[in-house]
Amino acid sequence: MTADDQVTPSTEQPRSAYVSSADLTESFDTFYKDARDRLLLQTFALTGDLALARAAVREAFVVSWHHWRKTARLSDPESVVRPDAWRKALRRASTRPWHRKKDLGDETRRILEALGALSVPERKALLLTQLAAVSMEEMAQELGLPTESAERELQQGAAQFATALAIPTSAIPLSLSALADATRTVTWPRVTIIRRAGAARRRAHTVVGGAVAVIALVAGGAVATDTTGVRPTLDREGVPAADGPPPAGPAITTLPDTSLVPVDALQRTLTGRGWQQGTTTDNSTGNGLVLPCQPARYADPQGTAAWVRTFRDSSKPTAVRNAVQVAEASSSEQRAMRTYRHARRWFATCPSPVEDTETMPRMQLVSTSDLPGVGDQSTLFVLRSRTEATTYVVGLARTGLFTTVTSMSTTVAPAQANRAGVARLLATAVGRICALPDAGSCATPDPVPTPRAPFPAGGKTPWMLSEIDLPPITPDPGPWVGTPAAKLAEDRIDAGAIGCDTVHLFGRFRDQPIQGNEFRTFVFSGAQLPPQVGLTQTVGSLPGGAAGAFVTRFREQMTACPDLDATAGTEVEELLTTGKGPQALSAWHLSTALPGDRTIEYDVAVLRQGSAVSVLAYVAAPKAQMANEDFVALAQRALERLARTAPYDPS
């Protein structure tokens, strides 16, 4: 089977003893004629490309007929065909294809533009609940998210969509249904054509599956394996006995260790002849933590196979490098997608491990990038340790039922880390795995990392900074610990520039109430530092004009600060100023002389993302200084996070 063959688990109807071919044909024909227009509308809304949506829905129906004897027993076959069509469409989708179409109406373009501005999870959540009319639990299951997270994606997507179209949220279903004007002209192939294509696909897969089984039997004679051709691992689901009943779900997936990256391929992608291959194991011994930010042994504890291969390059004593590849196989595409998201959350949030906390270094997320053309899904992360001079470049990808990670650690600074080399290494890993029967898309040989905003770091305020965003301090004063975000109930001195007279995100500005104003403080746990040392972030929303005026006023006050009170001796150094429109950022380093030959130093930034505004203030100490470039990078990260703030509500 391929990744497209997997059938998402759903509630099955009671099974009869026998279902005739005629009954199967009749039920499929009815389903095809009933569901195709709905699925086309939903897929068109998801991608904005009508031709692509039609092709994806058609192919999904071909796959559905291939498995119809199983799919027909489900209470809602559409819940299987829709994810397959969406997956195929998103895999081939381009950016804003409706801009190239001349025959779309203005209203259709406006709706597609508003949908295109949403993230894919937000768009899916909106379409599932407003066009597919699924329940909240079913929507969360189809997104592969906890119900609370799925509801948050829906709320954010609905608010942004309604704001873009200037409509109340109650009018969203009517607006989305208007896209049917563009889909009514689509003609469909006869159902007999779909069934013939599905039957041909079934025959082809039978031939390929038989050939693979013969090759596996011949090649596997010299290796001790279990019944799936995979060396036994711990913490895995059992394999059904050969003489027992066939499994109800997909076939168990095999992942031979020969599909891992060999050392000569690693030498070509990461450069350097000093690389040596270390061990190759199923990761069933020790604590199993071989990657930065990895909290548990496996991303898929119910997976069917797992491998870990290590490499080391000590040819350059000043920049020791280590590399590792991790590969896991899942039993279905839905589980594989969940595995990918689970692993991605490791590197996006650096959660606490469930075992052996001594091995988990404290990390800062430096950057996040997409890797177009690598597998079905892929991401590249750069992290650095706050306690060691170590940078990690981590590539993560999924192809069909397989998830793989390639990670390199080095002692060079993050800016000099070999991001392109790790991207090529990940592409090589995917290229080897995608030859397996249950794999999906392969990879371009030389992918280009495309910077993107970081993924949500968890918690109830994804628009605010998290511990993983904070840079190291030298000498290390201990781990950063953040307080829960709280509403700004009273004006605070650390909500602006402490040594200057600046506006605060509290109360009103220009007679407009500041909405959603919250603050969060980060301090060093257990450090013997003055109590005022730490970072405070405040956020709030204003109408667009007022938000721009707030930033302008803050900048003017910072410029005037040194002359405000000459006796205070405040010195202001501008670190960065960029943007005057909907996206703006300014950062400063301040030093204020105090009585008794004492000096207090702190960093301040003001930033705006649309209607959202934020102020950062870091109060330093002689043994807790933040480098200027690190504070600027932190302010830029805060600007990226701020994009998730709900828009200002004028009502």
N, C-alpha and C positions, 0 to 999 in steps of 0.2 A: 504493500500500500504506500501511497504518497501522503504528504501532509494534508492534501485536500480530501483524502478519503475518510478522515476521521469523523465519526458521528458523535456530536455532543450529547452527553447523557441527558435524558429527559424522562418524564413520566410515560410509561408504556401502557397501552391498552391491554386488556386481557388477551392472552394468546389463544387462538383456536388451534385445534389439532392439525388442521391443514388449510392452506390458503391456495387456491388455484391460480394459475398464471393469468386466467381471464379476469379474476377478481383484482389481482395486483395491477394489471393493465388499466382496468376501469378506474380504480382508485387513484392511480398516478395521473391519468388523463384529466380527471376532475380536479385534482390538486393543482396541476400545471395551469389549467385555464382559470382557476379561481385565484391563485396566488401571484401569478407572474406580474400583473400590473402594480399590485401593492409593493412587491419587492423591487420593481424597477423604480418606482417613485422614491422609496426609502434609499436605495443605492445612489440614485441621481442626487438626492439631497445631501448625501454623505460626501460625494466627490465633485459634484458640479459638472460632470462629464457624461452626457447622455449616451453617447456611443459606447464608452467604456462600461457604463452601468449595464446597458443591454447585454454586452458580451459577457460580463461577469455573472449576471443572473442566468443567462443561457447555460454557461458552463456549470454553474451550481446545480441546475436542474439535471444536466447530464450526469454529474456525480451522484445526485439523489436517486436517479433511476438505477444506477450501478448498485446502490445499496438499498433499493426500495423495499425488499423483503424485510429488512431490519427497520428502516425509517418509517414504513407504513404503520408499524405497531405503536409509534409514538403518539401521544395525545395531541401534539402540536408539531407536525413535520416542518412547519415554517421556521421553528426555532433552530433547526439544523441547517436549512438551506440559506437563511438570511446571513448567519455569521460566515458561511462559506463564500457567499456572493460578496459580502463586505470585505472579507480578507483578500479575495482576488482583485477587487476593484482598488483597494488602497495600495496593494502591492505595485500597481501599474499607474497610479494616479500622478498627474502633474500638478503644478501650482496654478491655481485660478484658470482652469481651462475655459470657463465661460467668457473670459475676455476675448477669446479667439473666435467665438461663435457670433455670427451676424444676425441670426434669425431668432434670438431670444428677446422677449419683451423686457421693458425697463423694470417692471415689478419683479420679474423672475431674477433679473441680474441683482437687484437690491437684496432679495432674499438669499441668493447664493453668496453674495459678498458678506452678509451678516453671518451666515453659517461658516464660511471659510475663515472668519476671524476667530472662531472658537478652536480650542484644542480638540484633538480627535476624541478623547474620552468625554468631553463636554458635549460635543456634537452627537456622539453615539447615544449618550444618556438622553438628550433632548429628543432625538428621532425615535428612540425606542418607546419613550413614554407618550409622545405626541402623535406619532404616525403609526407605530406598531401596536400601541395600546397594551403594552405588557405591564405587569405589576412591578412595584419597586423592587421586590425580591428577585423577580426574573430579570429585571434590568441590571441589578447588581451582579447576578450570576453571569449574565452575558458579557458584562464588562470585566469580570474576573476581579471585582473589588469588594471589600466589605460594604455592607449596606450603608453605613454612615458615610463612607468615602464616596460611594456612588451618588448618594443624595446630595452631597456637597458639589460634585461635578454637575449634577442637574441644576441645582440652584444657581450656581455661577454661570452656567451656560444659558439658562433661561433669562437671567437678569441682563447679561451682555447682549443677547439676541434681541430682546425687547427694547433695550436702550438704543441699539443701532437702528432699529426700524421705527422708533418712537411710537410703540404700541404698548398697550397693557399686556401683561403676561397671559391674561385670559384669552387674548386674540392670537396666541402663537399657533394653535392647531389650525385655525382658518388660514393663517398666513402660509404655513407649510403646505397645506392642501392645495394652495394656488399653484404650486409647482407642477401639478398634474396637467396644466395647460400645455406644458412643453413635452410631456410624455405621451399624450393621447395619440400623436401621429406615428408612434412606433409600431412597426409590424413585427409579428413573432413567427418563427418557424413552426411548421405543423408538429404536433406532439409526436407523430411517428418518426420524424427526423431526430427529435431529442432521444427517443427510446432506442433508435438504431445506434446513435452515437454512444449512449450509455452501455449498450450491449457490446459494442466493439471495444469499448474501454475495459469492460469486465474480462473479455477474452484476452486482451493484451496483457492485463495485469496477471491473469492466471498463468500465461506463458512465462512472463518475467519472473513471477514468484517461484515457479517450478525450477527455472534455471538457477536462480539464486540459491534455492535449497540444495540443489545438487552440488553447486560449487562449494557451499558452506560445509557439506558433509565430507567432500573430498579433502578440502583444505584443512578441516578441523581435526583430522585424524591424529596429528602429532601433538595436539594440545589438550590438556585436561580441562574440560569446560562443563557447564551445567547444560540443561536441556535447551536453553536458548542460545547456546554458543558463546555465553558470556561467563567469565570467571565469577564464582559466587562472591557476593559482597554481604556486608552486615547492614542492618537497618533497612532492608529492602523487602518489598512484598514477595511472597512466595510465588513460584511458578507452578501452574496447574500440571498435574501428572499427565503423562502422555496418554494413558488409557482412560482418563477421566472425561467428563463432558467438555465440549469446547467452551472457551470463555465467552461471556456475554458481550464484552467490549472488544476493542481492537486487539490485534495480535501483539504479543510481547515483542518489543523492539530490541534489536541487537546492536551493539556498539563495539566493534573489535578494536583492540589497542593499535592495530596497524593504521587506523584512520587518524591517529594523533600526528602532530607535526614532528618530523625527524630533525636531528640537530643540524644537518646540512641545509635544510630549508630555513631554519631559524638563523643560521649564519648569514644567509643571503638577505633576509628581511631586516635584521637588526644590525648587520655589518659587524665585522670583527671575527678573527680566526681563533679567538681564545675561548669561544663557547664550547662547553662540554655538557653532554647529556648526563643527568643524574638518574634518579629512580623513576619507575613507572609502576604505580600501585592503584588499587581500587579504592583507596582512601578509607579503608575500614579499620585502620589501627591508629593509635595515638589520639590526639584531640581532633584531628581532621581539619584544623584551621590553617589553610595554606595561602589564603588571599588576604589583602588588607581589608579591614571592615567586615570580614566574614564571621558571623556570629554562631553558625551551626555547621555541622559536617556537610550536609547536602542541601542544595536549593530545592530539590524534589525528594523528600524522604521516602516517597513511594515510587521512585523511579525504577527502571528496569536494569540500568547499568551506570557505572561511573568510573572515570579514570582521572589520575593526576600524574602529570609528567613534569619533572623539574630540570632546570638548566642553570649553569653558572659560568660567568666570565670574569676571571680575576687577572686578565692580561694587563689591565690598567689599574695599578694600585690606588690611584687618586679617584677613580670612579668605578668602584666595584659594582657589578651588575648581576642580578639574579632574574630568572624568568620562570614562569610556570604556566602550564596549560591545564585547565580543568574542563572535562566534558561529561555531560550527563544525558541520559536518554529517558524520555517520559513515555507513558503508555498511550497517550492520546494527544492530539494537538491542543485541545483545551488545557490539559495539564501542562503541556510544554510552554504555552503562553503564560500560564500562571508561574511556572518556574522562572521564565525570563524576567517577569515583573518582580518576582521575589528577589532574584539575584541583583536586579537593577536597584532595588530598594537598599540592598546592602551598601552599595557604593554611593548612593545618593544621600543616605542618612547616617551611615556608620552606627548601627544599633549596637547595644551592649551584647556581648556573647552570652550564650547559655552555659558555657563551660570554659574553664581555664582563663579567667580574666587577665592573668599575667601576660598572655600572649597578644592582647589586643592593644596596639598603640593608639594614642589619641591622634585624630586626623583632621585635616582641613581640606575641604573640597575646593580645589583651585579652579577647575573648569570642567565643562560638560560639552560634548560634541556629538552630533549625529554622524553616521557613516553611510551615506547613500550608496546603494548597490551592494551591500554586504549582507547576505542572507535575507531572511524574512523580516528581521528586526535587528538593530545593532546600535550601540552607543559606546562612546569613548570617554573615560574619566581620567582626570589628573588629580592626584591627591598628594599631600605631603604630611609627614609626621611632625607633630609639635614637640616631640621628645627626642627625635633623632634627626640627623641631617640626611633624610631619605625621602626621595620622591618616587611615587608609584604612578605608572601609566597603565590603565586597565581597559581592555577592550572586551565587550560583551556582545554576543550575537546568538540568534536562534535561527535554525534552518529546519523546518518541519518539526519532527519530534525531538530534535537535539538542541541542547543549549551548551555553548562553550565560552570559556573565558581565557584570554591570554593577558598575563600581567608581567610587567617588568619593573623591578626596583633598581634605583640608582642613587648615587650620592651627589649627583649634579643638581643644580637649582631647577625648579619647575619650568622656568622659561627655556632652559636648554635641554629638557627631557625630549627623548626621541618619540614624539607623538606619531609622526608619519610612519616610523618603523614598526611600532606596535599595531598601527592600523593595517599595515601590510601583513604583519604576522597573523592578525585576526582573519584577514581575507584568505590567507593561506590555509588556516585551520578550517574555515568554512568550506573552502574549495575541496579539501580532502573529505570532509564529512558529508558534503552534499552528494557524493557518489553513492551513498548508502540508500537502500530502497525506501526508507521512511523519511528521507530528508526532503527539504523544500528548495528554496532558491540558493544558487551558488553566489559567487562574489566577483566583482571586478578586481583585477590584480593590483591596482594601485589606487585605493580609495583616498579621497581627500576629506579629512575631518572638517565638518561644518559646525562652527560654534552655535550653541543654543542656550536658552535659559535653563537654569538648573531645575530638576524635578522637585516637586514638593518635599520638604524635609520632614513631613509629619506634623502632628499636633493640630490644634484648632485654628491657628493663625498662619497659614502658609505664605501670607504676604509679608511676614516679618522675618528677620534674621533668625537663624538657628545656630546651635553650638558648632555644627560642622562648617559653618561659614567663617568662623573666627580664626584669625591668623595666630601663629606661634609668637610667644614673647620670650625674649632672651635677657637674662637667664630664665629658665622655665619656672614660673611661680605656681604651677599646678594646673589642673584641668579647669576649663571654663564651665561655669554652671549658670544656667539662665532661670530666672523666675518665670512663672506662668504669666502670659499676657493679661493685663488688667486694664479696666477702663480708667481713663485719666480723670479722677473725681475732683482733683484740685490742681492748681498750677504748681509746677515743680521747678526748682532752680536748674535741674539738670535736663530740662526739656528744651534748652537753647544753649547759646554760648555763655558759659558761666561768668566770664570776665567782661562781657559786653551786654549792652541793652538790646535784646533781639525779641522779635515776636515769637510767641509760643503757640503750639497746636492745642489750644485750650479755649473753650468758650466760643466766641464769635470772631470773625475777621471780615471787615468791610460789611458789617451788618448781616453776614451769612453765618448760620450755625455750623460749626465744625463737626461733621458726622464721624462716627466710628473711631473717635480718638482713643487710642490705647497706648500703653507703654510696656516695655519689657527691659529688664536690667540683667546684665551678665557680670559676674564677679568670679574671682579665682577661689576655688574651694580649698580651704585649709591653708591659704597663704598668709604669712605674717606681713600684711600690707596695710596702709592707712585705710580706714573704712570707706573713704570717698572714691577709692580707685575702682574703676570698672567702666563698663559701656552701657549707655542707656539709649534705646531707640523709641521714639514716639512717632505715631502715624495718625493720619486723619484725612478726611475728604472734604473738598470744597468744590463749588462750581468751577468750570474750566477757567474762566477769567479771574476769579478770586484766587485759585490755586497758583496761576502764573504771577499774580500780584504779590502773593505771600513770598514766593521765591525771590522776586525782585526786591521786595522790602528787606528780606533777610540779608541779601547780598549788600544792599546799600548800608545797612547797619554794621555789617562786618567791616566794610571799607572805612566807615567813620569811627570804628571802635578805638584805634590808637589815640585819636584826638579827643575822645569823649572826656577822659579824665587823665590828664598828663601826669598827675602825681602817682597814678596806679602803675604806670610803666608797663602797660600791656603791649606786647609785640605780636603782630598778626602776619603770618606767612601764607599766601595763597598757594595751595597745592594743585588745584585743578578747578577750572570753570568751563563747562560745556553745555550748550543748548540754551535756547530762549523760548522754545515752544512747548508742546505737550510733554516732552522729555527733557529734563534739565538736571544738572548736578553741579554743585560747588563744594569744595573741601578746603579747610584751613587748618594750620597748626598755630596754636596760641601759647604764649608764655607770659605769665603775669607775676611781677615782683610783689612779694609779701613782706611785712615787717620782720625784722630779725634775719635779714639776708637770706630769706627763703624764697623759692620760686615754685609756682605750680604750672605744670604744662598739660595741655589737653588738645584734643583734635575735635573738630566740629565739621559736620556736613549737612547740607540741605539738599533734598532731591524731590523731583516731581515726576510722576508717571500718570499723565492724563489728569483726572480729578483728584488723584491720591498724592499726598505730600508726606514727607518723613524728615525727621531731624535725628542725626546721630551725634552723640557726645561721648568721647572717651577721655576719662581723667586718668593721667599717668602718674607714676612714681619713679624715683631714681632707679629702682630695680624692676620696673614694669613698663618699659618704654615700647611703644608700637612704632615700627618703621613707617616713614611717610608713605612709601609705596604700598605698604600693606594696608594702611588706612584708606588710601584711595581705592585700592582693589575691593576693600570691604564695602565702601560706599557704592561702588558699581554693582556689587552683588546685591546690596539692599535695593538698588534701583530695579534689578531684575526681579527680585521677589515681589516688589511693590506692584508689579503688573497684575497680580492676582487679587488685588483689592476690589471689592464691589464698587461699581460706579456710584457717583453722588446721586441721591434721590431727591429731586426738587419738590416732590409732593409733600 
